Amino acid sequence: MKQNKYDDAPFFDRYSQMARSVEGLDGAGEWPAFRSLLPNLAGKCVLDLGCGFGWHCRYVREQGARAAVGVDLSEKMLARAMAETNDPDIEYRRCAIEDATFQIGQFDLVMSSLALHYVQHFGAVCRKVFDWLAPGGAFVFSVEHPMFTALAAQDWCLGPAGERRHWPVDHYQDEGVRHTSWMAEDVVKYHRTLASYVNALVDSGFHIARLAEPTLTAEVLARRPEWQDECRRPMFMILSAITEGEDKGAT
Ligand SMILES: C[S@@+](CC[C@H](N)C(=O)[O-])C[C@H]1O[C@@H](n2cnc3c(N)ncnc32)[C@H](O)[C@@H]1O
C-alpha cells in the first residue's frame, strides 16, 4: 500500500510549517550529520528518492553535481520543488519509489532523506538502487530511527503534570506497518529493526560505510533550544553504503 499523505491538504499545510519546510536544510536538525556522509559531489549524477521540496537536489547541484533527478509521489511537494528550482539539470518525476525505473549504473549517488520508512519492501528498493549505481557509487539515506518507529503513537510517556518522562520502545521485533499519529491520524509508516536495514543492504551487495544516529549540534540547539528533548533519544538513523569498485572519494 502506498499512502500519499503529503497530498492531503491539512497534512501538507502542517508539514509546510515545519522548520525544515520553511528554512530548508538548515532547519533540519539531522542535516549536518547527513551532509557529512555524502561523497564528493563534483561531476556526479545523483538520484533523490522522496525528494519533497527538492532541497537536496538543489544542494547537490550547488556542490557541483552534474545532474540530479528527484522522485516523489506527491503532486503538491513536487509543485513547490519545481516552483523553487531554476535549473535545467534537475529533473523531477512524479512516481512512487517502489515503481521507479532507471538504467543500470546510471547514478553515482542515490540519496533519500526521511522517505524510506514510508516504503513497505525496503529490500526490493535496495536491490534496485544497487543496480542503478555505477561501480564505487554510494547510497546515503536517512529514516526515522527504529526506536522511533517501533510504536505507532510516536510520542513521549507523560507524567501527571504533562512532563516528558521517557520515550517508550515496545514491539520492537514486530516489523511491519504502523498507523502512526505523526502530525495527523493514520499516517502509514513501516517499522524495521536496525538489523533488517543493515542486512537488506548487505544482501543486496552493498558494503556498509557508516551508520549515524545523530543528535543535535550545539549550533542547532542554540538556534532551537525548544528541541532539547530530541537529544534524549535518536529520532533519525542515517546509513551510508557503497558498491564495490573504484573509490570516488569522500569529502
Ligand atoms: C518527510 S518528507 C521528506 C522530503 C525530503 N526528502 C526532505 O528531506 O526534505 C517525505 C517525502 O517522501 C515522499 N514519499 C512518501 N512515500 C513515498 C513513496 N512511496 N514514493 C515516493 N515518495 C514518497 C513524500 O511525498 C514526501 O515528499
Ligand as a Chemical Component Dictionary entry (heavy atoms), coordinates in Angstrom:
data_LIG
# 
_chem_comp.id                   LIG 
_chem_comp.type                 NON-POLYMER 
_chem_comp.pdbx_formal_charge   0 
_chem_comp.three_letter_code    LIG 
# 
loop_
_chem_comp_atom.comp_id 
_chem_comp_atom.atom_id 
_chem_comp_atom.alt_atom_id 
_chem_comp_atom.type_symbol 
_chem_comp_atom.charge 
_chem_comp_atom.model_Cartn_x 
_chem_comp_atom.model_Cartn_y 
_chem_comp_atom.model_Cartn_z 
_chem_comp_atom.pdbx_ordinal 
LIG C1  C1  C 0  9.445  13.792 5.266  1  
LIG S1  S1  S 1  9.263  14.171 3.573  2  
LIG C2  C2  C 0  10.976 14.385 3.131  3  
LIG C3  C3  C 0  11.178 15.216 1.910  4  
LIG C4  C4  C 0  12.632 15.481 1.531  5  
LIG N1  N1  N 0  13.328 14.259 1.220  6  
LIG C5  C5  C 0  13.330 16.233 2.632  7  
LIG O1  O1  O 0  14.075 15.633 3.410  8  
LIG O2  O2  O -1 13.139 17.469 2.716  9  
LIG C6  C6  C 0  8.876  12.602 2.845  10 
LIG C7  C7  C 0  8.663  12.666 1.339  11 
LIG O3  O3  O 0  8.582  11.321 0.857  12 
LIG C8  C8  C 0  7.533  11.264 -0.105 13 
LIG N2  N2  N 0  7.064  9.873  -0.177 14 
LIG C9  C9  C 0  6.463  9.150  0.786  15 
LIG N3  N3  N 0  6.212  7.912  0.354  16 
LIG C10 C10 C 0  6.685  7.848  -0.908 17 
LIG C11 C11 C 0  6.741  6.814  -1.899 18 
LIG N4  N4  N 0  6.276  5.584  -1.638 19 
LIG N5  N5  N 0  7.301  7.100  -3.095 20 
LIG C12 C12 C 0  7.773  8.345  -3.367 21 
LIG N6  N6  N 0  7.754  9.350  -2.469 22 
LIG C13 C13 C 0  7.221  9.106  -1.259 23 
LIG C14 C14 C 0  6.501  12.235 0.395  24 
LIG O4  O4  O 0  5.602  12.624 -0.618 25 
LIG C15 C15 C 0  7.381  13.356 0.916  26 
LIG O5  O5  O 0  7.657  14.296 -0.080 27 
# 
loop_
_chem_comp_bond.comp_id 
_chem_comp_bond.atom_id_1 
_chem_comp_bond.atom_id_2 
_chem_comp_bond.value_order 
_chem_comp_bond.pdbx_ordinal 
LIG C1  S1  SING 1  
LIG S1  C2  SING 2  
LIG S1  C6  SING 3  
LIG C2  C3  SING 4  
LIG C3  C4  SING 5  
LIG C4  N1  SING 6  
LIG C4  C5  SING 7  
LIG C5  O1  DOUB 8  
LIG C5  O2  SING 9  
LIG C6  C7  SING 10 
LIG C7  O3  SING 11 
LIG C7  C15 SING 12 
LIG O3  C8  SING 13 
LIG C8  N2  SING 14 
LIG C8  C14 SING 15 
LIG N2  C9  SING 16 
LIG N2  C13 SING 17 
LIG C9  N3  DOUB 18 
LIG N3  C10 SING 19 
LIG C10 C11 SING 20 
LIG C10 C13 DOUB 21 
LIG C11 N4  SING 22 
LIG C11 N5  DOUB 23 
LIG N5  C12 SING 24 
LIG C12 N6  DOUB 25 
LIG N6  C13 SING 26 
LIG C14 O4  SING 27 
LIG C14 C15 SING 28 
LIG C15 O5  SING 29 
# 
